[in-house]
Amino acid sequence: MLTKALIGDEGRTIELSWENGTRTRFHAMWLRDNALDD
């Protein structure tokens, strides 16, 4: 389960923290390119 979401690099990245202690970081351009909407 997601425990925290932080916006970093002046809005260029998001870092997600998970219940098991791992962290996942995404760049805004990657998120935009991989969004399911058109």
Secondary structure, DSSP 8 states (H G I E B T S, - for coil): -EEEEEEEGGGTEEEEEETTS-EEEEEHHHHHHT-S--
